[in-house]
Amino acid sequence: MKSANAILPVTIALAALGACSRHKPPAPPPPKVTVALPQSATVTNWDEYPGHIEAVESVEIRPRVSGYIEAIHFEDGSEVKAGDLLFEIDPKPYQATLERMQAEHQRAESRAELARNELARAENLLKTQVISEEQFDNRSKMAREAEAALASAKAAEDSAQVDLDYTRIKAPISGRIGRRLVTAGNLVQGGGMVPGTVLTTLVSADPIYCYFDADEKSLLRYRQITGHGQNPSSLACEVALAGEDGFPHKGHVDFFDNKVDPKTGTIRMRAILKNPGRILVPGMFAKARVPAGPPVETLLIPAVAIGSDQGNKFVLIVNKDSIVESRPIKADRIHGLMRAVTEGLTPQDRVIINGLMMARRGSKVEVVEPQASDSKEPKAQ
């Protein structure tokens, strides 16, 4: 018992000595961040609007005469040129009418010629007083009546010829045709007091329109650019469809509406674009953008570096002592993956673009070189 009690104090002393000699754990290394310097660049600010595509020309093909469809001369969805034959209506009834009107015309012409001869003879007889003036007046009126009947017969013949020509329905414009809404053998109603049967539709494909609505403030800015609206074509416009990168379709504004909608405070604008590849199709929704002014010089930083605190924009920068600081800024428009900064930064500020989650205000960080994937700084559009 005495030997055990003697060993216990020695064990406690050795444990205390070990605890005193134990080192504290080393401090964690500072977090690593990647920084970028603001880029000075000349950029164009754009206003973007939702828009829709419409054809420059759009036609519903309807017959002008009634009859049975005899033949169809196009493929659904194909492109046709102005003057191409599309439909044929059975021409036999109209051909028969034309021949009858031609016969009436010939008969009226013969009667008119006879009346002219009678009038000429009556003029000679009147000079020798063989006939009375009353007889001469009768022959003169008969000649005028025959001439009127001839004109009427000629007009009836022309009308019959027009109806016969209308049995061949041709494309009034060049463009892409829709599907046939009737097939051969169907009876169609010609136009008159009641609209005729719709046979198909035809829209122009190149060039093409894009319509969008701009607010009043933007309108005033655009009018200054275009010389108070006298030359809208000086205002460029670019269009993109859903899923497209950038704005690949180039054109220009060619029309401002003549009034502002008082309900929405917007005005309808129209851009015209080339469409050689037929990518833009009437009825599509699109994004349109218009330059908000001339190119300006500004500072650009990656948009991912900008944070927001209750609506106020800020960035984290690394000072010369490798300490993180918060810098309030005034951010402007986005240009691709970059964003313009109008106030709060200088070209020498090192802005943190990677490692933002680990960086804390007032803490020290280690600045590392960007990796290959990060070294390709995004460019402004």
Order of alpha helices (4+ residues) and beta strands (2+ residues): alpha-beta-beta-beta-beta-beta-beta-beta-alpha-alpha-beta-beta-beta-beta-beta-alpha-beta-beta-beta-beta-beta-beta-beta-beta-beta-beta-beta-beta-alpha
